[in-house]
Amino acid sequence: MESSLANKLPATFDGKSPLFYGEAKNIRDSIQDQLNQLEDVSKNSSDEQKGIEEFKKQIKEAFQIDVDADLLSWMDQNAAMIVAADSQKAPEILFVFEIKDPQLVEQKLVKFRMVDFMGTRLKQAQDASMKNDVGQIATALQAYYTTPGQGLYPTSLNDLVSSEYLKTLPKPASGGNYNYLRCDNGTEAAIFAKSEETGRYWAFSSKLGRAGYIDGTNPPVDCNFNVLKQTPETLFDKPRIEPEIEPYQTSKIYSFPIYDYEGDKFAFRFTVTDSLTIFSVGASSQSLKELIDFPKESDSTLIKDPRWSEQFARSPKTIGGVAYIVPENLMGIVDYFLTKEEQYKQYVQDDWLIIAALDRVFAKNGDVGQRTIQARDSVVKSGVGQIAQALQVYYTTPGNSKYPVSLNELVTSKTVIEVPTSPSGEAYGYLRCADGKEIAVSGKLESTGTYWVWSSASMKAIDTNSTTPPSTTCVYGL
């Protein structure tokens, strides 16, 4: 334990406590042993041997880095993996390695060039929408061809709207309109658009009776074109991105964007200090900065955390590995997830007591009351959201652009089976304004004593930071 990395790491990471901490010695040799075992098995199986080489090849293709020469070669000291969580911040995974030669390690790691996963996913989403639109328009064209076209396609796509085969014409994400060709005096037609991911054109041809990528790089000028029967992988470009480099103290933090999750921009980051190499997957570089700043001698190390002492009170001084788990910190990930995924809060409505009970089981020494209050607040926000959704349904039918006089009308109109109640058993607040054209739904948050209000004027819910419920206005959140 005396040589553990936990002696050199803080008890928290950007304010987040470890849910899991695992540590091993000489990860290079451990991984090599596993690879050697696989290679022994693979002597009688060409598939196994190919699997090992394919894995290394995939790593090199994704990051332009050699597994053996650029990674495993320097991983011969202690290594730790940390999963850190907090209800108010995005969870984070860190990998920390002790190193002997920081300059050499950084020279190897600066080779990292990651595939632009974020940009590629965005282009794929845009292409999926485009292909769906082309298919929708093609279906409408075929219907028009029969009636009222009588064997002819429309002069323009606007005819599909006027003939009510489409409510509105879909628009490409890039702007403008989809391209339409009417050929052979109207007996043939084609619809096409440029793919963001491939740079090729995706088209539907009435002559071919199918859609696909055009066999060529130029847009069609008539309906006499072919589409590829199979789409080759070479068509899909895999652009790479350079890291963003943030100088900090005497180190540099290298960052590659991965995913934007509801405003939290997750990235893969790494940095090298005089004794550590740190990899991180999270929404902030703050943990890396804290590790760079963390003094070599400190009373705030992870190993001095009371929960660590409790788990390893009887462990021998020399061990081969460490697994440290703080189960109650799992609730931090649950809380964070629920703040981002409003649609799942409805499940908390029925299960918050179970969550609170699990929290009590997990957190033997934790602030059980605070966790229970947080769970109740999640129920309040969920209840307000459910009522708001039901009111929007009522507003259309049977409300005819007016909201009900009371929430009980949601039940009598069979919009809902029952109106949710708050964890305290009290009814949620309901205020009707502007002769029924605007409303506000409210619930009291136990943690702050303030009111969580959904307003039809802004179509969103906010914490009003007020200890009194809405009584004179329905306008909030604008």
C-alpha positions as CSV (number, residue, x, y, z in Angstrom):
1,M,0.0,0.0,0.0
2,E,2.9,2.4,0.7
3,S,3.9,2.4,-3.0
4,S,0.3,2.7,-4.2
5,L,-0.6,5.5,-6.6
6,A,-3.3,6.4,-4.1
7,N,-0.5,8.0,-2.1
8,K,0.1,10.5,-4.9
9,L,-3.5,11.2,-6.0
10,P,-6.1,13.5,-4.5
11,A,-9.3,12.2,-2.8
12,T,-11.5,14.0,-5.3
13,F,-11.2,14.9,-9.0
14,D,-12.7,18.2,-10.0
15,G,-14.9,17.8,-6.9
16,K,-16.1,14.3,-7.9
17,S,-15.5,11.3,-5.6
18,P,-14.3,7.9,-6.9
19,L,-17.0,5.4,-7.6
20,F,-14.3,2.9,-8.6
21,Y,-10.6,2.9,-8.2
22,G,-8.5,0.0,-9.6
23,E,-4.7,-0.2,-9.6
24,A,-2.2,-2.7,-10.9
25,K,1.6,-3.0,-11.2
26,N,3.5,-3.1,-14.5
27,I,0.5,-3.2,-16.8
28,R,2.8,-3.7,-19.8
29,D,3.9,-7.1,-18.7
30,S,0.4,-8.0,-17.5
31,I,-1.0,-7.2,-21.0
32,Q,1.8,-8.9,-22.7
33,D,1.2,-12.1,-20.7
34,Q,-2.4,-12.0,-21.9
35,L,-1.3,-11.5,-25.5
36,N,1.2,-14.3,-25.2
37,Q,-1.5,-16.6,-23.9
38,L,-3.7,-15.6,-26.9
39,E,-0.8,-16.2,-29.2
40,D,-0.3,-19.7,-27.7
41,V,-3.9,-20.4,-28.4
42,S,-3.7,-18.9,-31.9
43,K,-0.9,-21.2,-33.0
44,N,-3.7,-23.7,-33.7
45,S,-6.1,-21.1,-34.9
46,S,-5.4,-18.6,-37.6
47,D,-8.6,-16.7,-36.6
48,E,-7.1,-16.0,-33.1
49,Q,-3.9,-14.7,-34.6
50,K,-5.8,-12.5,-37.0
51,G,-7.9,-11.2,-34.1
52,I,-4.8,-10.0,-32.2
53,E,-3.3,-8.3,-35.3
54,E,-6.7,-6.8,-36.3
55,F,-7.1,-5.3,-32.8
56,K,-3.7,-3.6,-33.1
57,K,-4.5,-2.5,-36.6
58,Q,-7.8,-0.9,-35.5
59,I,-6.0,1.0,-32.7
60,K,-3.5,2.3,-35.2
61,E,-6.2,3.3,-37.7
62,A,-8.2,5.1,-35.1
63,F,-5.4,6.9,-33.4
64,Q,-2.3,6.6,-35.7
65,I,-0.4,5.1,-32.8
66,D,1.4,1.8,-32.4
67,V,0.2,-0.3,-29.5
68,D,3.6,-1.9,-28.7
69,A,6.0,0.9,-29.5
70,D,4.0,3.9,-28.5
71,L,1.9,2.7,-25.5
72,L,3.0,-0.6,-23.9
73,S,6.7,0.3,-24.1
74,W,6.5,2.7,-21.1
75,M,3.7,1.2,-19.1
76,D,6.0,-0.7,-16.7
77,Q,5.1,1.1,-13.5
78,N,1.9,1.4,-11.4
79,A,-1.3,2.2,-13.3
80,A,-4.7,3.2,-12.0
81,M,-8.2,3.6,-13.4
82,I,-10.6,6.0,-11.7
83,V,-14.4,6.4,-12.3
84,A,-15.4,9.7,-10.7
85,A,-19.0,10.8,-10.2
86,D,-21.1,13.7,-8.8
87,S,-24.7,14.6,-9.1
88,Q,-23.9,18.1,-10.4
89,K,-21.1,17.3,-12.8
90,A,-20.5,15.0,-15.7
91,P,-18.9,11.7,-14.7
92,E,-15.3,11.1,-15.7
93,I,-13.0,8.2,-16.4
94,L,-9.2,8.7,-15.7
95,F,-6.3,6.4,-16.4
96,V,-3.1,7.4,-14.5
97,F,0.3,5.9,-15.2
98,E,3.6,6.3,-13.3
99,I,6.4,7.0,-15.8
100,K,10.2,7.2,-15.7
101,D,10.9,9.4,-18.8
102,P,8.2,12.0,-19.3
103,Q,9.9,13.5,-22.4
104,L,10.1,10.2,-24.2
105,V,6.5,9.4,-23.3
106,E,5.2,12.7,-24.6
107,Q,7.1,12.3,-27.8
108,K,5.3,9.0,-28.4
109,L,1.8,10.4,-27.4
110,V,1.9,13.5,-29.6
111,K,1.5,11.1,-32.5
112,F,-2.2,10.8,-31.5
113,R,-4.5,11.8,-34.4
114,M,-8.0,10.8,-33.7
115,V,-10.8,10.2,-36.2
116,D,-13.3,13.0,-36.1
117,F,-16.0,11.0,-34.5
118,M,-18.1,14.0,-33.6
119,G,-18.1,15.5,-37.1
120,T,-18.6,12.1,-38.7
121,R,-21.7,11.4,-36.4
122,L,-23.1,14.8,-37.4
123,K,-22.7,14.1,-41.1
124,Q,-24.2,10.6,-40.7
125,A,-27.2,12.0,-38.9
126,Q,-27.7,14.6,-41.7
127,D,-27.4,11.9,-44.3
128,A,-29.9,9.7,-42.6
129,S,-32.4,12.6,-42.6
130,M,-31.6,13.3,-46.2
131,K,-32.1,9.7,-47.3
132,N,-35.4,9.6,-45.4
133,D,-36.6,12.8,-47.1
134,V,-35.6,11.5,-50.6
135,G,-37.5,8.3,-49.9
136,Q,-40.6,10.3,-48.7
137,I,-40.6,12.5,-51.8
138,A,-40.0,9.5,-54.0
139,T,-43.1,7.7,-52.5
140,A,-45.2,10.9,-53.1
141,L,-43.9,11.1,-56.7
142,Q,-45.0,7.5,-57.4
143,A,-48.4,8.2,-55.9
144,Y,-48.8,11.3,-58.0
145,Y,-47.7,9.4,-61.1
146,T,-50.8,7.2,-60.8
147,T,-53.4,9.8,-59.7
148,P,-53.7,12.6,-60.8
149,G,-50.6,12.3,-63.0
150,Q,-52.1,9.6,-65.3
151,G,-48.7,8.3,-66.1
152,L,-46.8,11.6,-65.8
153,Y,-44.7,13.1,-63.0
154,P,-45.5,16.6,-61.6
155,T,-43.9,19.7,-63.2
156,S,-42.5,20.7,-59.8
157,L,-42.3,19.2,-56.3
158,N,-44.8,21.9,-55.1
159,D,-47.5,19.9,-57.0
160,L,-47.0,17.2,-54.3
161,V,-48.1,19.6,-51.7
162,S,-51.0,21.1,-53.6
163,S,-52.2,17.6,-54.4
164,E,-51.9,16.8,-50.7
165,Y,-49.4,13.9,-51.1
166,L,-47.1,15.9,-48.8
167,K,-48.1,18.4,-46.1
168,T,-44.8,20.3,-46.6
169,L,-41.7,19.8,-48.8
170,P,-38.8,18.5,-46.7
171,K,-35.7,20.7,-46.7
172,P,-32.1,19.6,-46.6
173,A,-30.2,20.4,-43.4
174,S,-27.6,22.3,-45.5
175,G,-30.4,24.7,-46.7
176,G,-32.1,25.1,-50.1
177,N,-34.2,22.5,-51.8
178,Y,-33.9,18.9,-53.0
179,N,-33.0,18.6,-56.6
180,Y,-35.7,17.4,-59.0
181,L,-35.4,16.2,-62.6
182,R,-38.4,15.6,-64.9
183,C,-37.4,13.7,-68.0
184,D,-38.8,12.1,-71.1
185,N,-41.8,14.5,-71.3
186,G,-42.7,13.7,-67.7
187,T,-42.7,9.9,-67.9
188,E,-39.6,9.7,-65.8
189,A,-38.3,11.6,-62.8
190,A,-35.4,11.7,-60.3
191,I,-34.8,13.3,-56.9
192,F,-31.3,13.7,-55.5
193,A,-29.1,15.5,-52.9
194,K,-25.5,15.6,-52.0
195,S,-24.3,13.4,-49.1
196,E,-22.4,15.2,-46.4
197,E,-20.4,12.1,-45.4
198,T,-19.3,10.9,-48.8
199,G,-19.5,14.0,-51.1
200,R,-21.4,11.8,-53.6
201,Y,-25.0,12.3,-54.7
202,W,-27.8,10.1,-53.3
203,A,-30.6,9.8,-55.8
204,F,-33.9,8.1,-56.5
205,S,-34.6,7.2,-60.1
206,S,-38.0,6.2,-61.4
207,K,-36.3,4.4,-64.3
208,L,-34.3,2.2,-61.9
209,G,-37.1,2.0,-59.3
210,R,-34.6,2.4,-56.5
211,A,-32.3,4.8,-54.6
212,G,-28.6,4.8,-54.1
213,Y,-25.3,6.6,-54.6
214,I,-24.8,7.8,-58.1
215,D,-22.0,6.1,-60.0
216,G,-19.9,9.3,-60.4
217,T,-19.0,12.5,-58.6
218,N,-21.0,14.9,-60.6
219,P,-24.7,15.7,-60.1
220,P,-27.0,14.2,-62.8
221,V,-28.3,16.4,-65.6
222,D,-30.9,13.9,-66.8
223,C,-32.6,10.7,-65.7
224,N,-30.1,8.4,-67.5
225,F,-27.7,7.6,-64.6
226,N,-26.8,4.5,-62.6
227,V,-26.6,4.0,-58.9
228,L,-24.1,1.7,-57.1
229,K,-25.6,-1.7,-56.2
230,Q,-23.2,-1.9,-53.3
231,T,-21.6,1.0,-51.4
232,P,-17.8,0.5,-51.0
233,E,-16.1,1.4,-47.7
234,T,-13.7,3.5,-49.7
235,L,-16.5,5.9,-50.3
236,F,-16.6,6.9,-46.7
237,D,-13.9,9.4,-45.7
238,K,-12.5,9.2,-42.2
239,P,-11.2,12.7,-41.5
240,R,-8.8,13.2,-38.6
241,I,-8.5,16.1,-36.3
242,E,-5.5,17.7,-34.7
243,P,-5.6,18.0,-30.9
244,E,-6.4,21.2,-29.2
245,I,-3.4,22.0,-27.0
246,E,-3.9,23.9,-23.7
247,P,-0.6,25.0,-22.0
248,Y,-0.9,24.7,-18.2
249,Q,2.0,25.3,-15.8
250,T,4.9,23.4,-17.3
251,S,2.7,20.8,-19.0
252,K,0.4,20.7,-22.0
253,I,-3.2,19.2,-22.1
254,Y,-4.0,17.6,-25.4
255,S,-7.8,17.4,-26.2
256,F,-9.9,15.6,-28.9
257,P,-13.7,16.3,-28.9
258,I,-15.8,13.1,-28.7
259,Y,-19.5,14.0,-28.1
260,D,-21.7,16.9,-27.1
261,Y,-24.2,15.5,-24.6
262,E,-26.9,18.0,-23.8
263,G,-24.4,20.8,-23.7
264,D,-21.6,18.9,-21.9
265,K,-18.8,18.6,-24.4
266,F,-17.0,15.3,-23.7
267,A,-13.5,14.9,-24.9
268,F,-10.5,12.6,-24.8
269,R,-7.6,14.4,-23.1
270,F,-4.1,13.5,-21.9
271,T,-1.2,15.2,-20.3
272,V,2.3,14.3,-19.1
273,T,3.8,15.6,-15.9
274,D,7.3,14.9,-14.5
275,S,6.1,11.6,-13.0
276,L,2.7,10.8,-14.4
277,T,0.8,10.3,-17.7
278,I,-2.9,10.9,-17.3
279,F,-5.7,10.1,-19.8
280,S,-9.2,11.4,-19.3
281,V,-12.6,11.0,-20.8
282,G,-14.9,13.7,-19.5
283,A,-16.5,17.1,-20.0
284,S,-13.7,19.2,-18.4
285,S,-9.9,19.4,-18.2
286,Q,-10.1,20.5,-14.5
287,S,-9.2,17.1,-13.1
288,L,-6.0,17.1,-15.2
289,K,-5.1,20.6,-14.0
290,E,-5.7,19.5,-10.4
291,L,-3.4,16.5,-10.9
292,I,-0.7,18.7,-12.4
293,D,-1.0,21.0,-9.4
294,F,-1.2,18.3,-6.8
295,P,1.8,18.4,-4.4
296,K,4.0,15.4,-3.9
297,E,3.4,15.6,-0.1
298,S,-0.2,16.2,0.9
299,D,-2.7,15.3,3.6
300,S,-5.5,15.1,1.1
301,T,-4.5,12.0,-0.8
302,L,-7.0,9.2,-1.6
303,I,-5.3,6.8,0.6
304,K,-6.1,9.0,3.6
305,D,-9.8,9.1,2.9
306,P,-11.6,7.4,5.8
307,R,-13.5,5.1,3.5
308,W,-10.2,3.9,2.0
309,S,-8.9,3.1,5.5
310,E,-12.1,1.2,6.3
311,Q,-11.8,-1.0,3.2
312,F,-8.1,-1.7,3.5
313,A,-7.6,-1.7,7.3
314,R,-6.4,-5.4,7.3
315,S,-4.7,-5.5,3.9
316,P,-1.0,-6.6,3.8
317,K,1.6,-3.9,3.0
318,T,2.6,-5.6,-0.3
319,I,-0.2,-6.5,-2.7
320,G,-0.4,-7.0,-6.4
321,G,-3.4,-4.9,-7.1
322,V,-6.2,-2.7,-5.6
323,A,-9.9,-2.5,-6.2
324,Y,-11.6,0.3,-4.2
325,I,-15.4,0.8,-4.6
326,V,-17.7,3.4,-3.1
327,P,-21.2,2.2,-4.2
328,E,-23.2,5.2,-3.0
329,N,-21.3,7.4,-5.6
330,L,-23.3,5.5,-8.3
331,M,-26.2,7.8,-7.3
332,G,-24.1,10.7,-8.6
333,I,-24.3,9.2,-12.1
334,V,-28.0,8.5,-11.7
335,D,-28.7,12.1,-10.6
336,Y,-26.6,13.6,-13.4
337,F,-28.3,11.4,-16.0
338,L,-31.8,12.4,-14.8
339,T,-31.0,16.1,-15.1
340,K,-30.2,15.5,-18.8
341,E,-32.8,13.0,-19.8
342,E,-36.2,14.5,-18.8
343,Q,-38.2,11.7,-20.4
344,Y,-36.9,9.2,-17.9
345,K,-37.9,11.2,-14.9
346,Q,-41.4,9.7,-15.1
347,Y,-39.9,6.4,-13.9
348,V,-38.7,8.1,-10.8
349,Q,-42.3,9.1,-10.0
350,D,-43.0,5.5,-8.9
351,D,-39.5,4.4,-7.9
352,W,-38.1,7.3,-5.8
353,L,-38.6,5.4,-2.6
354,I,-36.6,2.5,-4.0
355,I,-33.9,4.9,-5.0
356,A,-33.8,6.4,-1.6
357,A,-33.7,2.9,0.0
358,L,-30.8,1.9,-2.2
359,D,-29.1,5.1,-1.3
360,R,-29.4,4.2,2.4
361,V,-28.0,0.8,1.8
362,F,-25.1,2.2,-0.2
363,A,-24.3,5.2,2.0
364,K,-23.6,3.8,5.4
365,N,-21.9,7.0,6.5
366,G,-23.4,9.3,3.9
367,D,-25.9,12.1,4.2
368,V,-29.0,9.9,3.7
369,G,-31.4,12.8,4.2
370,Q,-29.9,14.9,1.5
371,R,-30.0,12.0,-1.0
372,T,-33.7,11.4,-0.2
373,I,-34.5,15.1,-0.7
374,Q,-32.8,15.0,-4.1
375,A,-34.9,12.0,-5.0
376,R,-38.0,13.8,-4.0
377,D,-37.1,16.9,-6.0
378,S,-36.6,14.7,-9.0
379,V,-40.2,13.4,-8.5
380,V,-41.5,17.0,-8.3
381,K,-39.8,18.0,-11.5
382,S,-41.1,14.8,-13.2
383,G,-44.6,15.4,-11.9
384,V,-44.7,19.0,-13.2
385,G,-43.4,17.7,-16.6
386,Q,-46.1,15.0,-16.8
387,I,-48.9,17.4,-16.1
388,A,-47.5,19.9,-18.6
389,Q,-47.5,17.2,-21.3
390,A,-51.1,16.3,-20.5
391,L,-52.2,19.9,-20.6
392,Q,-50.7,20.3,-24.1
393,V,-52.7,17.4,-25.3
394,Y,-55.9,18.8,-23.7
395,Y,-55.2,22.2,-25.2
396,T,-55.5,20.7,-28.7
397,T,-58.4,18.3,-28.1
398,P,-60.9,18.7,-26.4
399,G,-59.7,22.2,-25.3
400,N,-59.9,23.8,-28.7
401,S,-56.9,26.1,-28.0
402,K,-57.8,26.6,-24.3
403,Y,-56.5,25.0,-21.2
404,P,-58.8,23.3,-18.6
405,V,-60.3,25.3,-15.7
406,S,-58.8,22.8,-13.3
407,L,-56.5,19.8,-13.4
408,N,-59.4,17.5,-12.6
409,E,-60.7,18.0,-16.2
410,L,-57.6,16.1,-17.4
411,V,-59.2,13.0,-15.8
412,T,-62.8,13.6,-16.8
413,S,-61.7,14.2,-20.4
414,K,-59.7,11.0,-20.2
415,T,-56.5,12.8,-21.1
416,V,-54.9,11.1,-18.1
417,I,-56.0,8.3,-15.8
418,E,-55.0,10.3,-12.7
419,V,-53.2,13.6,-11.9
420,P,-49.8,13.0,-10.2
421,T,-49.3,14.2,-6.7
422,S,-46.1,15.4,-5.1
423,P,-44.0,13.1,-2.7
424,S,-45.5,15.1,0.2
425,G,-49.0,14.1,-1.0
426,E,-49.9,17.7,-1.9
427,A,-51.5,18.6,-5.2
428,Y,-49.3,20.4,-7.8
429,G,-50.1,24.1,-8.3
430,Y,-52.1,25.2,-11.3
431,L,-52.7,28.8,-12.5
432,R,-54.8,29.6,-15.5
433,C,-54.3,33.0,-17.2
434,A,-55.4,35.0,-20.3
435,D,-58.8,33.4,-20.4
436,G,-57.4,30.0,-20.5
437,K,-54.8,30.6,-23.2
438,E,-51.8,30.5,-20.8
439,I,-51.1,28.4,-17.7
440,A,-48.4,27.6,-15.2
441,V,-47.8,24.3,-13.3
442,S,-45.8,24.4,-10.1
443,G,-44.3,22.2,-7.4
444,K,-42.2,23.0,-4.4
445,L,-38.6,21.8,-4.3
446,E,-37.8,20.4,-0.9
447,S,-34.0,21.1,-1.1
448,T,-34.4,24.8,-1.7
449,G,-38.0,25.6,-0.6
450,T,-38.5,27.3,-4.0
451,Y,-40.9,26.5,-6.8
452,W,-40.3,24.6,-10.0
453,V,-42.6,26.1,-12.6
454,W,-43.6,25.0,-16.1
455,S,-45.0,27.9,-18.2
456,S,-46.9,27.6,-21.5
457,A,-45.6,31.0,-22.4
458,S,-42.0,29.7,-22.7
459,M,-42.8,26.0,-23.1
460,K,-40.2,25.2,-20.5
461,A,-39.7,24.6,-16.7
462,I,-37.5,26.6,-14.5
463,D,-36.6,27.1,-10.8
464,T,-38.2,30.5,-10.0
465,N,-36.0,30.9,-6.9
466,S,-39.1,32.1,-5.2
467,T,-40.7,30.6,-2.1
468,T,-44.2,31.5,-3.2
469,P,-46.1,29.7,-5.9
470,P,-47.4,31.5,-9.1
471,S,-50.5,33.5,-8.3
472,T,-50.6,36.6,-10.6
473,T,-48.8,35.6,-13.9
474,C,-48.2,32.5,-16.0
475,V,-45.2,33.9,-17.8
476,Y,-41.9,32.3,-16.6
477,G,-38.7,31.4,-18.4
478,L,-38.7,34.1,-21.1
